[in-house]
Amino acid sequence: MRLAVLDIGSNSIHLLVVDAHVGAPPLPATSHKEVLRLAEHLKDDGSITSYGQQRLVDFCRESITIAEEQGSEQILAFATSAIRSAPNGDETIERIHRESGLTLNVMSGEEEARITFLAARRWFGWSAGNILLLDIGGGSLEIAAGTDEYPDIALSLPLGAGRMHSRFLSADQPSEDDIAALRHLARKEIGRIAGDVNRVGKPEKIVGSSKTFRSLARIAGAAPSGDGIYVPRKLQRKDMPGIIDTLLSRTPAQRAELPGVSAARSGQVLAGAIVADVAFTIFGIESMKISPWALREGIIMRKLDLLDSSESVSIPRGRPLALDL
């Protein structure tokens, strides 16, 4: 079947259309992406502004059109911490549904970690053994660990690269005090749950997923995305001090000239690097494998697993509608 997956994140909105069937990897057919930076469209209390809501509605409408033109049978639409943490998140979801007809599923942080772990497990396979997964998004850090398809523990911490950039490192040249404050918070948050994660057992493979880790690995010399998803990529602890120094010595505009760093993420990549460095230290990580699959692919895997179930689907005429996960 041809599926469309719509991912509303803290930094960008991404539509991915894939050909998928049970027992095979999803094959991308087309994608459509827009940098929204929801954090820049928030009121003082964290609510999404009317303008931000309208941007979301417009993109959802556009995505529905593209998905239908591409022959998608269903749209699986989901949002993560950007809408999850907004005081008017429910209102925003209702407006999107009312004005576009799209049902948007808001995932909890724990669900996000579980399904991203599923994607990593499917990518690396059973031979990976006990996996420790880290995923730094725009709004949160997801951590999951276990030996099965779904993790034994799945956690979400408010340490996303975009969130930490806005809170601590919004200046072009952040001060030492700003850096120290971010490190202190990251140590406190990760240290609080480290014991629970470690009780799952010593990991046999450390996996990083999503854009922050891919960018950091690319800065450290990993293969560019143009080489394809099957080229192994890794991020090593010994490279982290040099990466952070490189980012600190540049303004966001200059960071965008580095390999793997887009202009849209050139501000927040430093915050992501600091959170990653703290996580490496607390969990004793020396080397991390980069997974090309993350939450979107996990959503697809989960959907394919449900194809043979008794799940009933009701789609209004002429408009595909998202399914509950």
N, C-alpha and C positions, 0 to 999 in steps of 0.2 A: 504494500500500500504506500501511497505517497502522503507523507505527514508534513505539516508545518509546525515548527516550534517557535513560539514568540517569547523571548526572554526580556523582561523589563528589569534592568539592573540599576545600581546607583549611578553609574557613569554613562551607560549607553543602553539603547534598545536594539535588540538583534532578532531578526526573523531568519530562520534557517529552514529550508524546504529540503526534505530528504526522501529517497526511495528506501523503504525498509521492509524487511520480512524476517520472520522468526528464523534464527540460526545463521544469520549473516549480519555483517556490520552495516550500519546505515550509510548510504551513498549520497553525499550532498548533491543537490540539483541546482540550487541557487540560494543566495543569501542577500539580505538587505539590512543595513545598519545605520543608525543615526546616533550621534553623540548628543545626549541631552543634558548630562550633569545635573541630575535632580537636586543635588545639594545646593546648587545655585538658585533654585526656585522654591526655597523654603522660607516660611515666615519665622519670626523669632522663636515661636514655640515649636518649630519643627514641622508645622503643617505645610502641605504642598499648596503653592499659590494657584489662583485660578488660571494664570497663564501656563504654569507647569502642567496642570490638569488638561488644558486644551491641547498642549503639545502631545501629551500622551494619547488623547482621543484621536487627534489627527494621524498620528503614526499607526495606531491600531486600525483605523479605517483603511489607511494605505496598505497595511500588511494584509488585511483581509482580501483586498483587491488583488494583490500580488499572489497570495496563496491560491485564490480561486483561478487566476489566469494560468498558474502553474499546474493546475489539476489536483490540488491537495484535497484529500478526502476529509481531513479533520485538521483543526488547529488546536494545539496544546499550548495554552497561554499561561504564563506564570510570572509572578513577581517575587522578589526576594526582599532584602532588608530595607530598600529604599521606601517602599510602600508599607512594609510590615511595621516599621517604627514610626510612621507618620501619624499624628493624632487624628487626622482626617483621612486615614487610609481607606476605611470602609466607604466613606463618602466618595472618594476618588474611584474606587472599584465600581460603585453603583453608577457613577456618571459615565465611566467607560462603557459599561454594559448598556446603559440607557441610550447613549448617543452613537454607539458603534455596533451594538448587538453581541459583543464579545464577552464571554465569561472569563474573568481573570482569576486564576487560583493563586492565592498568596501562601507561600510555603513558610513554615516555621524554620528557624535556623537549624534545628535538629533534623528536620526532613531534608533540608538542603544538604547537610553533611552526609546523611544516609544515602541519598540518591547519587551524589557525587562519588561517594565510595563505591557504589555499585558500578559506575562507569569505569573507575580505576581498576576494579577487580576484573571486569570483563576485558579490559585492555591488556592487563598484565597476566591474567590467568591464575589458575590454582597454584602453579609452581612458585608464585610470588610469596606464598606462605602468609605469615602474619604481616599485614600492611598497616602502616601509619600514614594517614593522608592529611595533608595540610592544604587549605585553599584560602587565599587572601582575596576577597572581593572588594568592592568599593565601600560597603558598609560593615562587613563583618568578616571574621576569621572563622572558618569551619575546620574542625578537627574530628577525625574518625579513625577508629582502629579495630582490627579484628581479623579472623581467619576465614570467615564465611563470605557469602555474596553481600550480605548486609552486615554492618559493623556491630561489634559488641558494645561499643560506646560511640555516641555521636553528640558533638557539642558545638555551640556557636558562641563566639565572643565578640563584643562590639569594638573590634580592632581593625576594621576595614581600612584600606589605604586611603580612600577618599575621605572617610570620616576623620581619620587621624591627621590627614593633611589639613583639613579645614580647622581642626581644633588646635593643632600645635605648630604646623609648618607652613602656614599660608603666605608668609613673607618669602620673597624671592631668595633671600639669603637668611635662613633661620639661625637664631642664636644658639650658643652652646646650651643655654638654659632650656630652650625649647626642645632641643634634641634629648637632653637629660630627662625632661618631664615626660616625653613620649616613651622613652626607654623604661622609666619607672612604672608607668601605667601598664605597659606591655608585660613587664616582669610580674607585676602584681596579678594581672588577669590570667596569664598563662600559668604562672606558678600555682595559682589557686586550684587549677584542675589537673595539673601535671600528674599528681599521684593517682588520680582516677584513671587516667590514660595509661600510665605505666603498669597498673595492675592487670591490664589486658594481656600483658606479656611483652617480651622483647621483640620489636619488629624485625622482620627479615628483609623488608623492603620499605624504604621511605619514599613517598610519592607526593609531588607537588602538582597542583592543577590550576588552571585559569591564567589570566593574562599577567598578573604580577609576577608569578614565578617564571613564566615563559620569558618575560622581559628581562628579569634578572639573569636568567641563564644565557640569554642572547648577549647581554653586556659582557658576560664572562667568557664568551667565545663559542657558545652553542651554535649549531647550524641554523641558518635563517629559515623562516617558515616556508619559503619558496622551494626548499629541498624536500618538502613533503612530510607527512605525519609519521612515516615509518622510520625516519632517521632518529636513532637514540639521542636523547638530550639529558643533561644532568646539571645540577647546581651544587657546588661544593662549599663547605664551610670556610675553607681557606681562602676562597675568593671574596667572601662577604666584606671584609674590611676595605679591600680595594674598590669594590663596587660602591660602597657607601661614600668613600672619599671622593670617588669620581663624580658622584651625584652631588655631593655637598659643594664641590668646587665650581659647580655650574648653576646658572639660573635655569628656570623651567624651559625657557626658549632654547638654551644651549643643550639641555638634556634631550630635547626632541631630535637633536642631530645624532644622538647615540644609536647604535643598532638595536632594534627591538623596542624602541621607546617612541610612541606616537605623541603628537602635540596634545592630544586630548588627555593623555595620562602623564605628561611630563612633570606636572606638579606633584601628583600623588605617588609617583614611583619611589621617591625617597622615603616617604612614610612606610610604604610597603616593604622596602628593603630593611628598615630598622625593625619592624615587627618580625620579619623573617629571621633576621639575625638573632633576635631574642629567643625565638622559638628554637632555632638551631642549637643555641647554647643550653637552654633548659632541658631539651629532650636529648641532648648529646648527639645531634645529627652531624655526621661528617660528609655525607653525600646523599643527594636526593635525585631520584629519577623524575623526569617531567612527563606527565601524562597528557597526550593530545586530546583526550576525552575528559569532559567535565560534566557540569550539571545538565546541559542540553542533551548530551548523549545519554546520560543516565535517565532522563525523562523518556527518551525514545525506547531505551532498553526496558524500562518499566512498562510502557505501553505495549510493547511486543509480548512481554510476559503475560499480559492480561488478555491477549487476543482470544485465547481459547477458554476464557472464563465466561460466566453468565452475564457479564456486564451488559447492560442495555444502554443504547445511545439514542438520543433524540436530537436531531439537527433540524432547525427550521429550514423551510424550503428556500433554496438559493443562498444560504449562508451557513458555512461551517461554524461550529461552536466548540469551545474548549470542553475537555472532559475533566472531571475530577480525578485527581491522581490517587 
